[in-house]
């Protein structure tokens, strides 16, 4: 079995661990988290804020999209705007844990309403290169991440008000996945799901089940009472309600795919077999085309309308 990542030699993990510990002992404020669940895409968008300064960040927002008509909408994002205004928050960051394949990001629209900087992992450039080819984008589609306000690396830190945030690169589901550790809360994107549901798939272009295992084991070295906030929930057999918050301890003890004691080889065999049975997400083609542009639609054509492509036979 691959040993658990060791905070003694993993400096970004050690820094993230210290941030969690300081919040747990009351040395720093514990962040407030409000979650908005979008049942159309099973996505949990989180608003995290510093209760002292009331500065906040929005993690993984959703733009409504009706594939049949090509219509976009702002109902899900408006709920976040309403919450931010009612709570009197200042939005500093619009954080993307990765380029999502199952929903369109509302980050640019939210930025217009609320301000803040759009940030994603630096490896988005890999995603832009892979999908730039798949969608046969021209040179006007920059593959340098410049559509985003900030590209983040493993070990980067920044602040939300007075809350320290540590960035962990947790590839596997995609090459660009990040987790954001804010006080005693960690926003883990598509890595772990609820213990009774398991883990994210690793079969998209650029995905890697072994890398996902190592990323998850890294997250599970955070203190046991770290609150984990997930990007998706699909319920699980025997569970009637959606859920998106758990703890490191609950995942280590009970995750059906990756609890303590499951080896990398066992995980990779399970994940690979399961992924082979999964259909592509309904919205993968529109989602990636928009999300690789930081949530912007492709530039309008000469008639003023934006179009999305359907590559035939490539996925
Ligand atoms: Fe995803």
Boltz pocket constraint, residues with backbone or C-beta under 6 A from the ligand:
constraints:
  - pocket:
      binder: B
      contacts: [[A, 98], [A, 99], [A, 100], [A, 101], [A, 102], [A, 173], [A, 190]]
      max_distance: 6.0
